[in-house]
Amino acid sequence: MEFKEFNLHPDLQRGLAEAGYIACMPVQEQVLTNAFGGQDLYVQSQTGTGKTAAFLVMIFQRLLSEEMLAGKKALIMAPTRELAVQIEEEAKILGKYLPFKTGSFYGGVGYAQQEKLLRENVQIMVGTPGRVLDLNKSGRMNLMDIAFLVLDEADRMFDMGFYPDLRKLIRVVPSADRRQTMLFSATLNAWVKNLAWEYTKSPVEIEIEPEIVTVDEVEQILYHVPSEEKMKLLLGILERENPESAVVFCNTKRYTEIVAKRLKMNGYECEFIIGDLPQVKRLKVIDDVKAGKIKFLAATDVAARGLDIEGLAMVINYDLPVEAENYVHRIGRTARAGKTGKAITLASEQDVYELPAIERYIGKKIPSEIAVPELFAEDKSAGQHIRAEYYEDRGEDRRLHGNAKAGEGRGARPHGQDRGGGDSRGKRRDTRKPEGKRRSGEPAGKNQKGGALPGLSASGDLSRMTFEERMALYKKKYSSAAPPIGKNKGGEERKDNAAGERRKRGNQKKRRDSRNAVNQTAGQKTGGISAGGKKSSGADRPRQKNAEVLRKKPEQAAPAKKGIISRLLGFFRKK
């Protein structure tokens, strides 16, 4: 179906045509078909499927064609500043010939420009929950004229903790029967559905199949690689593939910055975006990436949501995502609008156990290989001190990587790694080489005795294994580095747990000894033979061990101190 079949306003149709919007994508067709009558919607659709254009076209058309909506406004909520700016830019493109002013409102920048937009009576307001709520509370943003409320990427807003702010905002806009509400989400979980049914009126549910584009149009490959060799493999991939552009995803903000800096040290023009990056720098990085000035970008899942890079050639998962849905979100960025792309994943011993859940989610096995030295490239950043400057430690990385300490270099290194090495999630270092773990310089894919890994005669064998065979191989290959909690390969208690128990017992013994010493001292003062030569009784009786000591060596017992009256009487007798 084409956009012109909806009989859109000529000026809106002109803007769509100039932007290259001719045929509707599935989500656009379904949204426009259901929304022009004013129905509320909640839509399950991935990033990059055209949903932004869908709700913008609907809002523009209704504002242009319905007299009762004259002077009304639209409020579009987004989880990140990048997505808010992107929606604003697309609204300006599609509404190029329309009389509506668009503005974005987000934190991290001053209020002056945003207050100016409000004074100019902006009608299409795009913002993040925190800043919009702040402007409304201060009386600078009036939300009583809102006729359209759009919640974009609602699931991500919940993940980022915006649920309370959203509820507060929805309470100050006109009621559900006086506005049209549209909720978009990559996943329709319980939180999203509860919000939809609580604050909408008889919403129409639209579901766009999420995995089809990802599985069929993205070339995927996964390399099993020791964590200390990840950077070498990443450099080898970039050298061999030479992509026009690539996004490298990491699970933590701190290591996102470090990976970008290490790529720079190896001659690749790379920047990074994380939540702690100053807003001015974030916007400059995004502009440079979109303009083609920067070919490579390192990013976290949250910071990259809503980031649309046209013609992205490759996605590299430096860390395997913890959530299966994020794998789909990541690699889907390189196969948008019918284009194909390539996604490469580096799976180390720490995160390999996330793989089965991802493969179940996408409905297929990811072609896998063991990374061999021929795939590596020289790492010029090895041994260099690298410090994360923009990362602010609020505990997020610890939840993902254990008790990893902040920074890399003279302080503690991220993920417990060696200088210039990969990430090891902050595990305890063991100088003894466990069975099956490779020393530096040994070919990857070899065990301690130098033979091939059991069940592997060639790298491609992994893709032909059953699920059970692959998991058995993973456990044999990685159990020495990351065994299941509480057990090692032989089913015995892990040594670090045993050591912890020994330390615990030793501490308990020390405390008992300390209490005994205190009791012994107390017994010498109050027990045994009193100042009057009588035995003490009841609570004052010392423990048996202390009493025996006093009976064996009574001369060592400390004499009782004289009272103040006794001393005064003795003083006068001397006189």
MARLUMMI-575676 format. One record per residue (C-alpha): residue in three letters; x, y, z. Coordinates in Angstrom, 3 decimals, decimal comma. Example, Ala and Ser with C-alpha at 12.3 -4.5 7.8 and 13.67 -1.06 7.14 Angstrom:
2
> aa:c1:c2:c3
> ALA:12,300:-4,500:7,800 .
> SER:13,670:-1,060:7,140 .
***
This chain:
575
> aa:c1:c2:c3
> MET:0,000:0,000:0,000 .
> GLU:1,234:3,505:-0,817 .
> PHE:0,897:6,675:1,252 .
> LYS:-1,085:8,478:-1,468 .
> GLU:-3,899:5,958:-1,020 .
> PHE:-4,690:7,531:2,363 .
> ASN:-5,706:10,849:0,721 .
> LEU:-3,231:12,851:2,790 .
> HIS:-3,044:16,639:2,802 .
> PRO:-1,117:17,805:-0,313 .
> ASP:1,584:19,578:1,714 .
> LEU:2,096:16,471:3,865 .
> GLN:2,212:14,245:0,796 .
> ARG:4,806:16,568:-0,730 .
> GLY:7,053:16,283:2,322 .
> LEU:6,733:12,490:2,308 .
> ALA:7,604:12,261:-1,375 .
> GLU:10,701:14,439:-0,979 .
> ALA:11,843:12,283:1,951 .
> GLY:11,456:9,135:-0,179 .
> TYR:8,324:7,768:1,486 .
> ILE:6,316:6,099:-1,270 .
> ALA:5,224:2,627:-0,168 .
> CYS:4,078:1,986:3,397 .
> MET:5,968:-0,435:5,593 .
> PRO:3,774:-2,941:7,516 .
> VAL:3,687:-0,971:10,769 .
> GLN:2,883:2,257:8,896 .
> GLU:-0,005:0,700:7,009 .
> GLN:-1,546:-0,801:10,138 .
> VAL:-1,092:2,309:12,290 .
> LEU:-2,570:4,683:9,711 .
> THR:-5,455:2,354:8,938 .
> ASN:-6,487:2,166:12,607 .
> ALA:-5,475:5,585:13,963 .
> PHE:-7,166:8,041:11,589 .
> GLY:-10,462:7,368:13,330 .
> GLY:-9,028:8,446:16,676 .
> GLN:-8,566:4,981:18,190 .
> ASP:-5,907:4,415:20,833 .
> LEU:-3,150:1,978:19,885 .
> TYR:-0,437:-0,060:21,478 .
> VAL:2,008:-1,408:18,941 .
> GLN:4,736:-4,006:19,192 .
> SER:7,400:-3,087:16,669 .
> GLN:11,176:-3,003:16,597 .
> THR:13,362:0,039:16,107 .
> GLY:13,922:0,729:12,413 .
> THR:10,570:-0,549:11,124 .
> GLY:9,178:2,892:10,286 .
> LYS:7,002:3,492:13,360 .
> THR:8,231:7,086:13,809 .
> ALA:6,904:8,112:10,414 .
> ALA:3,685:6,233:11,162 .
> PHE:2,688:8,254:14,219 .
> LEU:4,005:11,544:12,817 .
> VAL:1,968:11,206:9,618 .
> MET:-1,157:10,395:11,634 .
> ILE:-0,662:13,419:13,925 .
> PHE:0,028:15,820:11,051 .
> GLN:-2,952:14,615:9,002 .
> ARG:-5,440:14,912:11,861 .
> LEU:-4,190:18,388:12,875 .
> LEU:-4,533:19,543:9,249 .
> SER:-7,915:18,009:8,493 .
> GLU:-9,982:18,289:11,699 .
> GLU:-11,172:21,758:12,730 .
> MET:-11,875:20,687:16,312 .
> LEU:-8,145:20,019:16,751 .
> ALA:-7,091:23,549:15,786 .
> GLY:-4,496:24,819:18,276 .
> LYS:-4,060:21,407:19,874 .
> LYS:-0,630:19,889:20,512 .
> ALA:1,150:16,540:20,472 .
> LEU:3,467:15,231:23,195 .
> ILE:5,876:12,472:22,166 .
> MET:7,850:10,818:24,952 .
> ALA:11,162:9,036:24,283 .
> PRO:13,563:7,243:26,654 .
> THR:16,779:8,893:25,467 .
> ARG:17,929:12,275:24,290 .
> GLU:19,248:10,789:21,051 .
> LEU:15,870:9,318:20,167 .
> ALA:14,112:12,576:21,030 .
> VAL:16,413:14,497:18,684 .
> GLN:15,940:11,894:15,961 .
> ILE:12,138:12,132:16,182 .
> GLU:12,381:15,931:16,081 .
> GLU:14,546:15,779:12,955 .
> GLU:12,160:13,392:11,196 .
> ALA:9,180:15,565:12,131 .
> LYS:10,880:18,583:10,569 .
> ILE:11,604:16,628:7,393 .
> LEU:8,094:15,228:6,966 .
> GLY:6,482:18,502:8,056 .
> LYS:8,727:20,689:5,934 .
> TYR:5,757:22,381:4,227 .
> LEU:3,426:22,352:7,218 .
> PRO:2,655:25,252:9,620 .
> PHE:3,616:23,332:12,753 .
> LYS:6,652:24,080:14,886 .
> THR:8,560:21,108:16,381 .
> GLY:10,904:21,137:19,376 .
> SER:12,700:18,647:21,617 .
> PHE:13,065:18,860:25,398 .
> TYR:15,698:16,836:27,248 .
> GLY:18,145:17,133:30,112 .
> GLY:21,870:17,699:30,051 .
> VAL:21,550:21,115:28,356 .
> GLY:20,401:24,551:29,464 .
> TYR:16,801:25,724:29,651 .
> ALA:17,111:28,898:27,571 .
> GLN:16,574:27,406:24,104 .
> GLN:13,801:25,127:25,291 .
> GLU:11,991:27,979:27,043 .
> LYS:12,219:29,961:23,818 .
> LEU:10,508:27,128:21,936 .
> LEU:7,695:27,107:24,469 .
> ARG:7,211:30,864:24,136 .
> GLU:6,949:30,374:20,361 .
> ASN:4,009:28,001:20,926 .
> VAL:5,619:24,804:19,664 .
> GLN:2,922:22,255:18,713 .
> ILE:4,898:19,028:18,260 .
> MET:6,753:18,508:21,537 .
> VAL:9,258:15,650:21,794 .
> GLY:11,014:15,001:25,075 .
> THR:12,327:12,739:27,783 .
> PRO:10,154:12,178:30,879 .
> GLY:12,468:13,897:33,371 .
> ARG:12,825:17,212:31,541 .
> VAL:9,176:17,388:30,459 .
> LEU:8,014:16,772:34,020 .
> ASP:10,445:19,411:35,299 .
> LEU:9,211:22,017:32,804 .
> ASN:5,602:21,242:33,626 .
> LYS:6,103:21,461:37,404 .
> SER:7,824:24,827:37,038 .
> GLY:4,881:26,148:35,009 .
> ARG:6,872:26,666:31,825 .
> MET:5,228:23,851:29,811 .
> ASN:1,433:23,732:29,630 .
> LEU:0,143:20,229:28,908 .
> MET:-3,600:20,976:29,022 .
> ASP:-3,809:21,376:25,210 .
> ILE:-2,382:17,912:24,462 .
> ALA:-4,561:16,020:21,980 .
> PHE:-2,009:13,338:21,086 .
> LEU:0,176:11,406:23,507 .
> VAL:2,815:9,047:22,069 .
> LEU:5,019:6,821:24,226 .
> ASP:7,860:5,584:22,024 .
> GLU:9,965:2,585:23,119 .
> ALA:7,904:2,207:26,266 .
> ASP:9,698:-0,966:27,339 .
> ARG:13,018:0,867:27,365 .
> MET:11,547:3,689:29,432 .
> PHE:10,479:1,147:32,041 .
> ASP:13,943:-0,452:31,986 .
> MET:15,502:2,960:32,620 .
> GLY:13,254:3,677:35,605 .
> PHE:10,893:6,226:34,002 .
> TYR:7,687:4,422:34,974 .
> PRO:6,888:6,729:37,961 .
> ASP:7,547:9,834:35,854 .
> LEU:5,307:8,544:33,068 .
> ARG:2,444:7,991:35,475 .
> LYS:2,846:11,538:36,835 .
> LEU:2,875:12,998:33,320 .
> ILE:-0,178:11,062:32,175 .
> ARG:-2,107:12,423:35,150 .
> VAL:-1,500:16,061:34,123 .
> VAL:-2,431:15,732:30,440 .
> PRO:-6,105:15,664:29,411 .
> SER:-7,998:12,489:30,276 .
> ALA:-8,063:9,437:27,987 .
> ASP:-11,416:10,401:26,438 .
> ARG:-10,032:13,811:25,405 .
> ARG:-6,810:12,649:23,788 .
> GLN:-5,515:9,957:21,436 .
> THR:-2,833:7,737:22,981 .
> MET:-0,364:5,580:21,070 .
> LEU:2,138:3,331:22,777 .
> PHE:5,035:1,741:20,871 .
> SER:7,294:-0,944:22,251 .
> ALA:9,702:-3,591:20,970 .
> THR:8,228:-6,009:23,515 .
> LEU:4,761:-5,923:25,035 .
> ASN:5,610:-7,061:28,548 .
> ALA:3,325:-6,859:31,579 .
> TRP:4,453:-3,305:32,481 .
> VAL:3,667:-2,024:28,991 .
> LYS:0,291:-3,727:28,821 .
> ASN:-0,693:-2,504:32,283 .
> LEU:0,126:1,070:31,321 .
> ALA:-1,760:0,711:28,046 .
> TRP:-4,932:-0,598:29,640 .
> GLU:-4,804:1,819:32,576 .
> TYR:-4,376:5,034:30,588 .
> THR:-6,003:4,313:27,212 .
> LYS:-9,548:3,702:26,031 .
> SER:-10,195:0,378:24,250 .
> PRO:-6,776:0,299:22,549 .
> VAL:-6,210:-1,594:19,315 .
> GLU:-3,274:-3,989:19,592 .
> ILE:-0,921:-4,192:16,613 .
> GLU:1,905:-6,707:16,548 .
> ILE:4,656:-6,730:13,949 .
> GLU:6,731:-9,929:13,836 .
> PRO:10,131:-8,933:15,311 .
> GLU:12,534:-11,657:14,266 .
> ILE:11,849:-12,185:10,571 .
> VAL:13,970:-9,300:9,276 .
> THR:16,786:-10,007:11,724 .
> VAL:17,167:-13,716:11,047 .
> ASP:16,707:-13,677:7,301 .
> GLU:18,534:-10,527:6,255 .
> VAL:21,529:-10,357:8,605 .
> GLU:24,583:-12,528:8,012 .
> GLN:25,530:-13,727:11,490 .
> ILE:28,672:-15,369:12,796 .
> LEU:29,918:-15,995:16,325 .
> TYR:33,531:-16,547:17,393 .
> HIS:34,413:-18,367:20,609 .
> VAL:37,431:-16,490:21,896 .
> PRO:39,225:-16,233:25,263 .
> SER:38,529:-12,906:26,923 .
> GLU:42,178:-11,828:26,819 .
> GLU:42,198:-12,187:23,019 .
> LYS:39,022:-10,225:22,272 .
> MET:40,717:-7,007:21,219 .
> LYS:43,102:-8,848:18,904 .
> LEU:40,168:-10,602:17,250 .
> LEU:38,217:-7,338:16,935 .
> LEU:41,191:-5,700:15,224 .
> GLY:41,566:-8,701:12,941 .
> ILE:37,908:-8,501:11,944 .
> LEU:38,120:-4,799:11,112 .
> GLU:41,341:-5,357:9,142 .
> ARG:39,956:-8,312:7,201 .
> GLU:36,370:-7,095:6,611 .
> ASN:37,185:-3,373:6,213 .
> PRO:33,551:-2,283:6,763 .
> GLU:32,349:1,126:5,659 .
> SER:30,857:1,633:9,114 .
> ALA:30,374:-0,403:12,281 .
> VAL:28,891:-0,174:15,771 .
> VAL:30,660:-2,113:18,537 .
> PHE:28,346:-3,011:21,420 .
> CYS:29,607:-3,542:24,964 .
> ASN:27,631:-4,485:28,055 .
> THR:29,085:-1,801:30,324 .
> LYS:29,558:1,943:30,042 .
> ARG:33,107:1,875:31,312 .
> TYR:34,371:-0,697:28,854 .
> THR:32,522:0,980:25,983 .
> GLU:34,780:3,998:26,499 .
> ILE:37,889:1,850:26,845 .
> VAL:37,198:-0,158:23,672 .
> ALA:36,769:3,073:21,694 .
> LYS:40,059:4,436:23,019 .
> ARG:41,906:1,217:22,253 .
> LEU:40,586:1,225:18,692 .
> LYS:41,826:4,804:18,344 .
> MET:45,261:3,735:19,573 .
> ASN:45,262:1,129:16,794 .
> GLY:44,538:3,695:14,091 .
> TYR:40,739:3,439:13,812 .
> GLU:38,676:6,614:14,050 .
> CYS:36,231:5,584:16,742 .
> GLU:34,045:7,424:19,249 .
> PHE:31,665:6,191:21,938 .
> ILE:28,304:7,058:23,454 .
> ILE:27,263:6,173:26,995 .
> GLY:24,723:7,593:29,402 .
> ASP:27,357:9,550:31,355 .
> LEU:28,721:11,399:28,326 .
> PRO:28,032:15,170:28,403 .
> GLN:25,116:16,024:26,153 .
> VAL:27,068:18,428:23,942 .
> LYS:29,629:15,726:23,192 .
> ARG:26,929:13,094:22,639 .
> LEU:25,192:15,203:20,021 .
> LYS:28,468:15,998:18,270 .
> VAL:29,416:12,314:18,121 .
> ILE:26,034:11,384:16,654 .
> ASP:26,215:14,173:14,068 .
> ASP:29,726:13,100:13,044 .
> VAL:28,642:9,466:12,711 .
> LYS:25,625:10,347:10,574 .
> ALA:27,755:12,652:8,415 .
> GLY:30,276:9,880:7,806 .
> LYS:33,119:11,677:9,597 .
> ILE:33,409:8,763:12,047 .
> LYS:33,287:5,191:10,738 .
> PHE:33,228:3,327:14,034 .
> LEU:31,159:3,807:17,165 .
> ALA:31,252:1,955:20,490 .
> ALA:27,964:2,015:22,400 .
> THR:25,881:0,494:25,166 .
> ASP:22,376:-0,828:24,532 .
> VAL:20,628:2,015:26,362 .
> ALA:22,645:4,819:24,769 .
> ALA:22,184:3,395:21,270 .
> ARG:18,429:2,895:21,435 .
> GLY:16,839:5,112:18,825 .
> LEU:20,167:5,789:17,117 .
> ASP:19,576:5,371:13,392 .
> ILE:22,703:5,185:11,209 .
> GLU:21,741:4,974:7,564 .
> GLY:23,511:2,219:5,654 .
> LEU:25,241:0,710:8,702 .
> ALA:27,446:-2,059:7,307 .
> MET:28,286:-4,089:10,404 .
> VAL:27,414:-4,663:14,035 .
> ILE:29,967:-6,258:16,361 .
> ASN:28,929:-7,632:19,739 .
> TYR:32,109:-7,255:21,764 .
> ASP:30,082:-8,675:24,653 .
> LEU:27,248:-11,138:24,222 .
> PRO:24,145:-9,315:25,521 .
> VAL:22,620:-10,510:28,762 .
> GLU:19,065:-10,212:27,408 .
> ALA:18,112:-12,093:24,256 .
> GLU:15,944:-9,201:23,057 .
> ASN:18,961:-6,898:22,999 .
> TYR:20,703:-9,217:20,544 .
> VAL:17,806:-8,661:18,144 .
> HIS:17,860:-4,901:18,747 .
> ARG:21,596:-4,731:18,120 .
> ILE:21,963:-6,691:14,917 .
> GLY:18,713:-5,374:13,438 .
> ARG:20,410:-1,996:12,991 .
> THR:22,366:-3,293:10,029 .
> ALA:19,391:-4,696:8,091 .
> ARG:16,913:-1,859:7,833 .
> ALA:14,523:-0,876:5,080 .
> GLY:15,071:-4,131:3,187 .
> LYS:18,867:-3,937:3,227 .
> THR:21,196:-6,749:4,279 .
> GLY:23,917:-6,506:6,872 .
> LYS:26,474:-8,438:8,877 .
> ALA:26,668:-9,109:12,607 .
> ILE:29,713:-10,610:14,334 .
> THR:29,640:-11,722:17,970 .
> LEU:32,612:-12,396:20,252 .
> ALA:31,687:-14,945:22,924 .
> SER:34,161:-15,423:25,750 .
> GLU:34,117:-17,792:28,700 .
> GLN:32,156:-15,345:30,842 .
> ASP:29,101:-14,878:28,642 .
> VAL:28,924:-18,023:26,505 .
> TYR:26,132:-19,426:28,660 .
> GLU:23,813:-16,641:27,442 .
> LEU:23,961:-18,099:23,917 .
> PRO:21,268:-20,806:24,177 .
> ALA:18,624:-18,279:25,286 .
> ILE:19,483:-16,022:22,335 .
> GLU:19,295:-18,882:19,860 .
> ARG:15,937:-19,976:21,241 .
> TYR:14,682:-16,390:20,939 .
> ILE:15,670:-15,978:17,278 .
> GLY:14,648:-19,541:16,405 .
> LYS:17,935:-20,689:14,892 .
> LYS:21,529:-21,530:15,734 .
> ILE:24,108:-18,836:15,084 .
> PRO:26,956:-20,099:12,867 .
> SER:29,931:-20,441:15,206 .
> GLU:33,678:-20,899:14,951 .
> ILE:36,631:-21,133:17,296 .
> ALA:38,839:-18,067:16,874 .
> VAL:42,314:-19,131:15,747 .
> PRO:45,498:-16,989:15,783 .
> GLU:45,272:-16,431:12,024 .
> LEU:42,207:-14,248:12,676 .
> PHE:44,005:-11,982:15,154 .
> ALA:45,798:-8,707:14,481 .
> GLU:48,478:-6,892:16,445 .
> ASP:47,111:-4,837:19,329 .
> LYS:49,127:-1,640:19,729 .
> SER:47,191:-0,744:22,863 .
> ALA:48,394:-3,832:24,726 .
> GLY:50,217:-2,850:27,917 .
> GLN:48,999:0,762:27,757 .
> HIS:47,315:2,486:30,716 .
> ILE:43,793:3,462:29,716 .
> ARG:41,470:5,326:32,026 .
> ALA:37,737:5,860:31,615 .
> GLU:37,176:9,608:31,960 .
> TYR:33,427:9,956:31,442 .
> TYR:32,171:6,835:33,201 .
> GLU:30,536:7,588:36,563 .
> ASP:30,454:4,558:38,862 .
> ARG:26,851:4,230:40,078 .
> GLY:26,982:0,485:40,525 .
> GLU:25,502:-0,491:37,125 .
> ASP:28,618:-2,282:35,921 .
> ARG:28,996:-4,169:39,183 .
> ARG:25,603:-5,736:38,666 .
> LEU:26,764:-7,083:35,327 .
> HIS:30,369:-7,916:36,087 .
> GLY:30,600:-8,610:39,773 .
> ASN:32,914:-6,531:41,931 .
> ALA:34,910:-5,011:39,086 .
> LYS:36,680:-1,826:40,157 .
> ALA:36,494:1,377:38,204 .
> GLY:39,153:2,500:35,761 .
> GLU:41,916:0,884:33,808 .
> GLY:45,602:1,600:34,160 .
> ARG:47,414:2,216:37,443 .
> GLY:44,220:1,595:39,329 .
> ALA:42,200:-1,566:39,038 .
> ARG:41,552:-2,720:35,487 .
> PRO:38,064:-3,219:34,119 .
> HIS:36,726:-6,738:34,309 .
> GLY:39,863:-7,863:36,145 .
> GLN:41,901:-7,963:32,956 .
> ASP:45,608:-7,691:32,288 .
> ARG:46,857:-4,531:30,649 .
> GLY:45,564:-4,417:27,136 .
> GLY:43,653:-7,675:27,597 .
> GLY:39,995:-8,574:27,313 .
> ASP:37,365:-8,618:30,001 .
> SER:37,104:-11,233:32,688 .
> ARG:34,170:-9,813:34,647 .
> GLY:36,123:-9,066:37,769 .
> LYS:36,806:-12,694:38,717 .
> ARG:39,488:-13,748:41,200 .
> ARG:42,805:-14,280:39,481 .
> ASP:44,468:-17,688:39,891 .
> THR:48,156:-17,999:39,079 .
> ARG:47,805:-21,731:38,610 .
> LYS:46,855:-22,725:35,101 .
> PRO:43,682:-24,845:35,232 .
> GLU:43,252:-27,789:32,936 .
> GLY:42,163:-26,790:29,464 .
> LYS:42,967:-23,096:29,889 .
> ARG:45,264:-21,667:27,289 .
> ARG:48,503:-19,819:28,041 .
> SER:49,389:-16,682:26,161 .
> GLY:50,830:-17,723:22,835 .
> GLU:49,045:-21,067:22,623 .
> PRO:46,694:-21,366:19,657 .
> ALA:43,061:-20,772:20,547 .
> GLY:40,998:-23,927:20,341 .
> LYS:43,749:-26,134:21,846 .
> ASN:43,688:-27,705:25,252 .
> GLN:46,500:-28,028:27,719 .
> LYS:47,907:-31,128:26,054 .
> GLY:48,016:-29,447:22,681 .
> GLY:45,255:-31,494:21,041 .
> ALA:42,071:-30,183:19,457 .
> LEU:39,091:-29,608:21,665 .
> PRO:37,023:-32,770:22,064 .
> GLY:34,373:-33,074:19,366 .
> LEU:36,029:-30,469:17,125 .
> SER:37,812:-31,499:13,969 .
> ALA:37,159:-28,211:12,177 .
> SER:35,869:-24,787:13,126 .
> GLY:32,609:-25,298:11,285 .
> ASP:31,662:-28,314:13,387 .
> LEU:30,088:-26,071:16,019 .
> SER:27,284:-25,060:13,671 .
> ARG:26,390:-28,699:12,967 .
> MET:26,243:-29,767:16,610 .
> THR:23,010:-30,311:18,492 .
> PHE:22,143:-28,076:21,409 .
> GLU:23,186:-30,755:23,916 .
> GLU:26,507:-31,388:22,154 .
> ARG:27,351:-27,691:22,052 .
> MET:26,530:-27,163:25,730 .
> ALA:28,640:-30,182:26,651 .
> LEU:31,513:-28,673:24,664 .
> TYR:31,074:-25,258:26,288 .
> LYS:31,145:-26,793:29,745 .
> LYS:34,309:-28,745:28,931 .
> LYS:36,028:-25,749:27,324 .
> TYR:34,963:-23,060:29,787 .
> SER:34,346:-24,873:33,063 .
> SER:37,864:-24,108:34,341 .
> ALA:37,321:-20,395:33,762 .
> ALA:33,674:-19,961:34,671 .
> PRO:32,213:-23,101:36,263 .
> PRO:28,597:-23,257:37,356 .
> ILE:28,049:-21,616:40,704 .
> GLY:29,258:-23,736:43,579 .
> LYS:30,665:-26,675:41,580 .
> ASN:33,671:-27,420:39,431 .
> LYS:34,178:-29,954:36,674 .
> GLY:34,381:-32,920:39,062 .
> GLY:31,277:-31,931:41,022 .
> GLU:33,361:-30,943:44,053 .
> GLU:33,000:-27,690:45,886 .
> ARG:34,916:-24,877:44,188 .
> LYS:38,282:-24,095:45,721 .
> ASP:37,483:-20,475:46,244 .
> ASN:34,380:-21,432:48,187 .
> ALA:36,426:-23,894:50,264 .
> ALA:39,016:-21,215:50,928 .
> GLY:36,278:-18,867:51,991 .
> GLU:34,948:-21,468:54,424 .
> ARG:38,424:-21,943:55,882 .
> ARG:38,774:-18,211:56,379 .
> LYS:35,355:-18,104:57,983 .
> ARG:36,230:-20,887:60,424 .
> GLY:39,566:-19,200:61,204 .
> ASN:37,809:-15,917:61,962 .
> GLN:35,336:-17,698:64,219 .
> LYS:38,226:-19,359:66,117 .
> LYS:39,927:-15,994:66,555 .
> ARG:36,743:-14,515:67,976 .
> ARG:36,387:-17,417:70,437 .
> ASP:40,006:-17,032:71,546 .
> SER:39,449:-13,316:72,010 .
> ARG:36,363:-13,937:74,146 .
> ASN:38,274:-16,516:76,237 .
> ALA:41,049:-14,013:76,887 .
> VAL:38,506:-11,439:78,017 .
> ASN:36,794:-13,953:80,266 .
> GLN:40,132:-14,987:81,729 .
> THR:40,936:-11,396:82,595 .
> ALA:37,488:-10,970:84,099 .
> GLY:37,964:-14,148:86,112 .
> GLN:41,211:-12,847:87,537 .
> LYS:39,472:-9,657:88,624 .
> THR:36,187:-11,003:89,987 .
> GLY:36,448:-14,769:90,345 .
> GLY:38,563:-17,293:92,271 .
> ILE:39,519:-15,790:95,633 .
> SER:37,827:-12,552:96,579 .
> ALA:39,434:-9,734:98,563 .
> GLY:37,949:-11,254:101,705 .
> GLY:39,338:-14,727:100,971 .
> LYS:35,922:-16,199:100,014 .
> LYS:34,976:-17,918:96,769 .
> SER:32,757:-16,053:94,350 .
> SER:29,604:-17,729:93,110 .
> GLY:26,875:-17,454:90,462 .
> ALA:27,559:-15,233:87,474 .
> ASP:30,915:-14,167:88,900 .
> ARG:32,318:-17,722:88,722 .
> PRO:34,935:-17,909:85,927 .
> ARG:34,922:-20,561:83,213 .
> GLN:36,417:-23,918:84,204 .
> LYS:39,527:-23,366:82,090 .
> ASN:40,230:-20,013:83,743 .
> ALA:39,555:-21,484:87,238 .
> GLU:42,089:-24,254:86,600 .
> VAL:44,681:-21,682:85,643 .
> LEU:44,039:-19,788:88,844 .
> ARG:44,271:-22,974:90,978 .
> LYS:47,531:-24,031:89,327 .
> LYS:49,144:-20,626:89,565 .
> PRO:47,380:-18,600:92,219 .
> GLU:50,343:-16,307:92,571 .
> GLN:49,654:-15,026:89,068 .
> ALA:46,129:-14,025:89,893 .
> ALA:45,787:-10,267:90,005 .
> PRO:45,058:-9,007:93,560 .
> ALA:41,807:-7,240:94,012 .
> LYS:42,042:-3,470:94,113 .
> LYS:41,287:-1,735:97,429 .
> GLY:38,233:0,410:97,598 .
> ILE:38,459:4,181:98,140 .
> ILE:37,395:3,902:101,823 .
> SER:40,010:1,208:102,551 .
> ARG:42,683:3,368:100,989 .
> LEU:41,634:6,422:102,997 .
> LEU:41,674:4,416:106,249 .
> GLY:45,129:3,058:105,433 .
> PHE:46,338:6,557:104,767 .
> PHE:45,176:7,800:108,199 .
> ARG:46,660:4,761:109,970 .
> LYS:50,049:5,612:108,489 .
> LYS:49,680:9,072:109,808 .
***
